[in-house]
Amino acid sequence: MFGPPPGTRVYLACGATDMRKGLAAQVQNVLAQDPYSEAVFCFRGRRGDLLKILVGDGQGLVLVAKRLERGRFVWPQAASGVVSLTPAMLSMLVEGIDWRMPAWTARPEVVG
């Protein structure tokens, strides 16, 4: 499971992102942020099953990609802009959990 340390700034690029373009350039031009800062930037593909995460680690950029076999990543309805998440919300997003309203998928059974 991918989880940045507490206090890390996490930004979600609203809308679908053309993954063929440079993500660092999109962070600068579209999100108006520094891609080399130690923040986390998340992008979703057009179909919704591909997630790319760009992280600056102080020496360069790290790119993490995940494709879901079934389902889609939960994303804001806005067509453009940026949404800020907590590191815990990002962990849920990467696992395919609805970070807007987390709920148990399988409730624990009563013992006894």
Residue frames relative to the residue before (quaternion, step in Angstrom):
aa qw qx qy qz dx dy dz
M 1.0000 0.0000 0.0000 0.0000 0.00 0.00 0.00
F 0.3506 -0.7274 0.5598 0.1858 3.55 -1.02 0.92
G 0.1878 0.7842 -0.5758 0.1348 3.56 -0.74 0.98
P 0.2988 -0.7578 0.5489 0.1876 3.59 -0.56 1.09
P 0.6213 -0.5512 0.3865 0.4010 3.59 -1.16 0.39
P 0.6288 -0.5342 0.3912 0.4076 3.61 -1.16 0.51
G 0.7557 0.3675 -0.2839 0.4617 3.55 -1.06 0.77
T 0.5141 0.6311 -0.4224 0.3987 3.58 1.27 -0.12
R 0.3874 -0.7033 0.5427 0.2466 3.57 -0.97 0.84
V 0.0921 -0.7895 0.6068 -0.0023 3.55 -0.88 1.08
Y 0.0622 -0.8017 0.5945 -0.0047 3.58 -0.80 1.07
L 0.2020 -0.7557 0.6166 0.0889 3.53 -1.04 0.94
A 0.3031 -0.7328 0.5780 0.1923 3.60 -0.77 0.99
C 0.3597 -0.7544 0.5106 0.2022 3.60 -0.53 1.16
G 0.7531 0.3444 -0.2795 0.4859 3.55 -1.17 0.59
A 0.6063 -0.5383 0.4334 0.3935 3.54 -1.33 0.04
T 0.2602 -0.7663 0.5741 0.1247 3.55 -1.11 0.76
D 0.4000 -0.6674 0.5703 0.2633 3.56 -1.05 0.80
M 0.2847 -0.8140 0.4875 0.1366 3.57 -0.25 1.30
R 0.5594 0.6051 -0.3978 0.4034 3.60 1.23 -0.16
K 0.6370 0.5078 -0.3259 0.4798 3.58 1.20 -0.45
G 0.6150 -0.5629 0.4034 0.3771 3.55 -1.21 0.43
L 0.4025 -0.7390 0.4881 0.2315 3.57 -0.68 1.09
A 0.6163 0.5419 -0.3543 0.4484 3.61 1.04 -0.68
A 0.6439 0.5046 -0.3194 0.4784 3.59 1.03 -0.74
Q 0.6459 0.5086 -0.3243 0.4679 3.59 1.03 -0.70
V 0.5960 0.5429 -0.3652 0.4655 3.59 1.08 -0.63
Q 0.6901 0.4747 -0.2771 0.4707 3.59 0.93 -0.88
N 0.7746 0.4014 -0.2014 0.4453 3.58 0.71 -1.09
V 0.7628 0.3750 -0.2008 0.4871 3.59 0.81 -0.98
L 0.7757 0.3467 -0.1798 0.4958 3.59 0.84 -0.97
A 0.2927 -0.7864 0.4885 0.2391 3.60 1.30 -0.28
Q 0.5029 0.6092 -0.4407 0.4263 3.58 0.93 0.98
D 0.4989 -0.6192 0.5099 0.3281 3.55 -1.32 0.25
P 0.3497 -0.7691 0.4859 0.2239 3.65 -0.45 1.10
Y 0.6684 0.5033 -0.2969 0.4602 3.60 1.19 -0.42
S 0.4520 0.6342 -0.4850 0.3979 3.59 1.24 0.13
E 0.5434 -0.6328 0.4355 0.3386 3.58 -1.17 0.35
A 0.3738 0.6936 -0.5090 0.3465 3.55 0.95 0.97
V 0.3957 -0.6893 0.5578 0.2391 3.55 -1.34 0.31
F 0.0966 -0.7941 0.5998 0.0195 3.59 -0.84 1.02
C 0.1380 -0.8157 0.5611 0.0273 3.58 -0.73 1.11
F 0.0655 -0.7854 0.6155 -0.0053 3.54 -1.03 0.90
R 0.1979 -0.7754 0.5908 0.1027 3.57 -1.08 0.78
G 0.4735 -0.6760 0.4933 0.2748 3.55 -1.04 0.77
R 0.7230 -0.4617 0.3089 0.4107 3.57 -1.32 0.26
R 0.7095 0.4502 -0.2693 0.4704 3.62 0.91 -0.86
G 0.4827 -0.7015 0.4130 0.3229 3.60 1.19 -0.39
D 0.6473 0.5299 -0.3349 0.4337 3.59 1.21 -0.07
L 0.6799 0.4378 -0.2782 0.5183 3.59 1.31 -0.02
L 0.0624 -0.7807 0.6217 -0.0069 3.55 -0.89 1.02
K 0.0405 -0.7726 0.6330 0.0267 3.57 -0.94 0.90
I 0.1433 -0.7828 0.6047 0.0303 3.52 -0.96 1.00
L 0.1415 -0.7809 0.6069 0.0430 3.55 -0.85 1.05
V 0.0065 -0.8049 0.5906 -0.0573 3.57 -0.73 1.12
G 0.2622 -0.7281 0.6109 0.1673 3.56 -0.98 0.88
D 0.1601 -0.8308 0.5287 0.0683 3.59 -0.68 1.05
G 0.6704 -0.4917 0.3037 0.4654 3.60 1.22 0.24
Q 0.7571 0.3061 -0.1797 0.5485 3.59 1.18 -0.51
G 0.7802 -0.1292 0.1221 0.5997 3.56 1.22 -0.45
L 0.5796 -0.5666 0.4453 0.3806 3.55 -1.19 -0.55
V 0.2051 -0.7447 0.6252 0.1117 3.53 -1.15 0.77
L 0.1486 -0.7827 0.6008 0.0656 3.58 -0.89 0.96
V 0.0771 -0.7701 0.6333 0.0058 3.56 -0.81 1.10
A 0.0468 -0.7960 0.6034 0.0079 3.59 -0.88 0.93
K 0.0092 0.7808 -0.6245 0.0178 3.55 -1.10 0.80
R 0.1062 -0.7640 0.6349 0.0446 3.55 -1.01 0.91
L 0.3420 -0.7343 0.5527 0.1956 3.56 -0.89 0.98
E 0.4477 -0.6754 0.5151 0.2793 3.58 -1.00 0.81
R 0.7814 0.0569 -0.0181 0.6212 3.57 1.07 -0.81
G 0.7690 0.3508 -0.2612 0.4662 3.55 -1.11 0.67
R 0.3542 -0.7063 0.5750 0.2123 3.50 -1.39 -0.09
F 0.5308 -0.5988 0.4867 0.3504 3.55 -1.23 0.46
V 0.4458 -0.6768 0.5173 0.2750 3.57 -0.99 0.86
W 0.0027 -0.8164 0.5725 -0.0755 3.56 -0.76 1.10
P 0.5787 -0.5819 0.4264 0.3804 3.62 -1.10 0.54
Q 0.5458 -0.6469 0.4358 0.3062 3.58 -1.15 0.66
A 0.5201 0.6575 -0.4170 0.3511 3.63 1.16 -0.45
A 0.4642 -0.7014 0.4775 0.2541 3.57 -1.04 0.82
S 0.7994 0.0433 -0.0156 0.5991 3.59 1.14 -0.55
G 0.5577 0.5967 -0.4560 0.3536 3.52 -1.30 0.30
V 0.3976 -0.6935 0.5480 0.2466 3.52 -1.31 -0.29
V 0.1739 -0.7545 0.6261 0.0922 3.55 -1.16 0.71
S 0.3015 -0.7495 0.5635 0.1727 3.56 -0.98 0.85
L 0.1136 -0.7910 0.6002 0.0348 3.58 -0.96 0.94
T 0.4641 -0.6094 0.5440 0.3426 3.53 -1.33 0.20
P 0.6417 -0.5137 0.3777 0.4262 3.62 -1.16 0.31
A 0.6222 0.5337 -0.3505 0.4529 3.63 1.05 -0.65
M 0.6371 0.5173 -0.3244 0.4704 3.60 1.01 -0.78
L 0.6325 0.5278 -0.3285 0.4621 3.58 1.03 -0.79
S 0.6285 0.5327 -0.3381 0.4548 3.60 0.96 -0.79
M 0.6564 0.4929 -0.3093 0.4801 3.59 0.99 -0.80
L 0.6322 0.5457 -0.3282 0.4413 3.57 0.97 -0.88
V 0.6747 0.5013 -0.2934 0.4554 3.59 0.87 -0.96
E 0.6884 0.4642 -0.2774 0.4834 3.59 1.09 -0.65
G 0.5427 -0.6427 0.3902 0.3743 3.61 1.26 -0.06
I 0.4710 0.6603 -0.4412 0.3840 3.58 1.28 0.35
D 0.4973 -0.6322 0.4984 0.3233 3.60 -1.08 0.70
W 0.2502 -0.8154 0.5095 0.1133 3.59 -0.18 1.30
R 0.5855 0.5873 -0.3820 0.4078 3.62 1.18 -0.33
M 0.7900 0.0261 0.0152 0.6123 3.57 1.10 -0.72
P 0.1033 -0.8340 0.5385 0.0613 3.60 0.34 1.20
A 0.0312 0.7759 -0.6280 0.0503 3.54 -1.06 0.82
W 0.5810 -0.5664 0.4494 0.3738 3.54 -1.21 0.49
T 0.3241 -0.7246 0.5687 0.2155 3.55 -0.96 0.80
A 0.7682 0.0657 -0.0438 0.6353 3.56 1.17 -0.60
R 0.2888 -0.7756 0.5370 0.1630 3.56 -0.41 1.19
P 0.5316 -0.6123 0.4715 0.3466 3.59 -1.10 0.68
E 0.3865 -0.7139 0.5332 0.2381 3.56 -1.04 0.76
V 0.5437 -0.6144 0.4655 0.3320 3.54 -1.16 0.62
V 0.3128 -0.7439 0.5635 0.1768 3.55 -0.90 0.95
G 0.7006 0.5200 -0.3263 0.3637 3.58 -1.00 0.69
